[in-house]
C-alpha cells in the first residue's frame, strides 16, 4: 500500500484518500505543515464557492505561477505565526 501511495503522490504534494483523509509531503516539516494548513483552507473556500454556483478554476499555468511565488520566506512567516500561537519558540530557517 505504501508503494501505491508513493506512486499516486508522484511529484505532487498531496493525495486525498477516501475515508482516510490526506497524505502530505514536503521538503521539510515546515513545508508539509504549510501545505496541510492551506489544503484545508482552500478546500473550505472551494466548497463555499461551489455553494454559490459554478466556479472557474485556475489554469495549470496560473497554478504554476502561484506555486512559484510561495517560497521559503512565506512559509517561514506562516511557521513563525503558528509557533507564536502555539506558545513555542521560533527558530529562523536558513533556507
Helices and strands as residue ranges (DSSP letters): H 2-9, E 14-17, E 21-24, H 29-52, H 60-69, H 72-85
